[in-house]
């Protein structure tokens, strides 16, 4: 794994937003997760997962995953079917991988029989919890989770049911210390991103848009404790304690911006960078950047900075069912430098790859794990 480098305090110039001057694969991160997935391990060993948020902790870099396959891969790169389908592969809805100085370690919960289980779970794991973003919480970590339930038999027949905050203590990551309900009165799945400022923690949420993609909402909390009272950004440009007044964030011309369900909004000097997936095309493989002067926008028009090569019938898997999703920035891994009189910042970005046919990620386990990029901006 690469070392953690804190982004500096240098600010872009007051004019145009930073320019993207290079995008390339982060081969070391791809290889590290691929090697870890392929390592023989116990039943609770991580072999693939999605979401892939990250939080720096004193113990190491904590990677936060939603649906996770566990166990050991077969020599041909496949995995046994999940235990519920008669195979030997454990499957959980959320997990951690803690990358310590001595290497990565999978963290899951356990059921009464000692078998791997989700870290955060409901009765009989139905409905279940998928991970959203996390932040340091004292010496531990706090993670937002969204509760989901199945609405049909298809892989996308799921519906959001509410938001909770799970707090984990240092050295006690396998079980949350507390589980606190979060604002859930509207259709907003909060925690798509958490951005810590000097005085506030900004909480981004997503609302399904009728024509595809998600509308973006914003709340904030004083300090870093998400259990404190929330205030929501309104159409009138004020902060309100009433979640029902939460407004859709705007793009160019004041129209509501559409984004992906998971994303990031990270401050870089005087600008906020929104990393999202193209939202006006279903299952688009395009990763896009938009910029704003404030955490609440308005944002510039999202521009494509990378197209995931794995996706679609012409992608690396030659499989029309394979798709890319869930782009995130990992700001604690960013690096700054001076290059020929320019300020340059190398951002570390991840996205997930999956298939609409579940058997695809059984036959080819390598499909289902995060991919990483290094994107260089200049100002």
C-alpha positions, 0 to 999 in steps of 0.5 A, a space after each residue: 500500500 502507498 503511504 498516507 500523505 496529507 493534502 497540503 493547505 495550498 489553494 487554487 487560484 481564484 479564477 477557473 477550477 483546477 485542470 485535470 492533466 493526467 489520469 492513470 491506473 493506480 497499479 500498486 493499489 489494484 495489485 495490493 487488493 488483488 493479491 489480498 483477495 487471492 491469498 488463502 485464508 480462513 472463512 472470514 477472509 475478504 475476497 471481494 466487496 463494493 462501496 470501498 470508502 476509506 477512513 484513516 485511523 491510528 491503527 491503519 487505513 480502514 476500508 469500508 465495504 458493503 456486500 462482501 465475499 469471504 473465504 478462499 478463491 479456487 486455483 482457477 480464479 473462481 469462488 465456490 457459490 455462497 453458502 445460501 446456494 449450497 456452496 462454501 463461500 460466506 457472504 455478508 452485507 458489510 465488512 472492513 479491511 484494516 490495512 495495518 503496518 503488518 498488512 491487511 486484515 478482514 473484520 466482520 461480525 460473527 453469529 452465535 455459532 461463530 460464523 462470519 456475519 455482517 458488522 451491522 445487521 438487522 433481525 435475520 439480516 432482513 432488511 440489511 445494511 449497506 455502508 455509506 461514508 465514515 469519519 474518524 470518531 475520537 480514537 475510533 470511527 463512525 460510519 453511516 449505514 443505509 437500511 435496505 429491503 428486497 422488493 422483488 427477485 431481480 438483482 436491482 429489486 431493492 429499496 432504501 428504508 432508513 439511515 443509521 450511524 454505527 460507532 466503532 471503538 479502537 480495537 473493537 471494530 467487529 461490533 459497533 459500540 452504538 447504533 443511532 438512527 439518523 434523519 430518515 423522514 424523506 427519501 434521502 439516503 444520507 452519508 453518500 459522502 462526509 466532508 469534515 470542515 474546520 467547524 462543520 461536518 458536511 453530510 451529503 445525501 442522495 434522492 432517486 431522480 425519476 429520470 435516472 440518477 440521484 438528486 444531491 442534498 446537503 446537511 451539516 453538523 457542528 463539530 464531528 459528532 453526527 449524533 448532534 442536531 442536523 441542519 439542512 441546506 434549503 432552497 432559500 440558501 439557509 440552514 434549517 432543522 427541518 429535513 423536509 426543507 432540504 433542497 436539491 443541490 444545483 448545477 449550471 443555470 440553477 437546475 437540479 444536479 444529477 449524480 450517482 448514488 455514491 460519490 465524493 465532495 472534497 475540498 481542494 483549496 478554494 474549490 470543492 470537487 464532486 466526483 460522480 458517475 455520469 447520471 443521464 445514462 443507465 450503467 454509464 462507465 464514465 467517471 465525472 468531475 464537477 467543481 463548486 466554490 462552496 459545499 452546497 454549489 452550484 456545481 459546474 457541469 460534470 465532465 468525464 475524466 475517465 471511462 472504466 474499461 471493464 464495463 460493457 460488451 466491449 470492455 475487458 471482460 467482453 460481457 454486456 452485464 458487467 458495469 462500473 459504479 460507486 466512484 470515491 475519492 480518498 483524500 487522505 491518500 492525496 499528494 501535492 507537488 510543484 511542477 514547473 511553477 504549477 501546483 499539482 495534486 494527485 488524487 486517489 480515486 476508486 470505483 467498483 465493478 460488478 455484474 447484473 448476472 450474479 454467477 459472473 462474479 462466482 465464475 470470475 471472482 476478480 470482477 468484483 473488487 475495487 479499481 483505483 486511479 491516480 488523477 492529477 489536477 493542476 492550478 
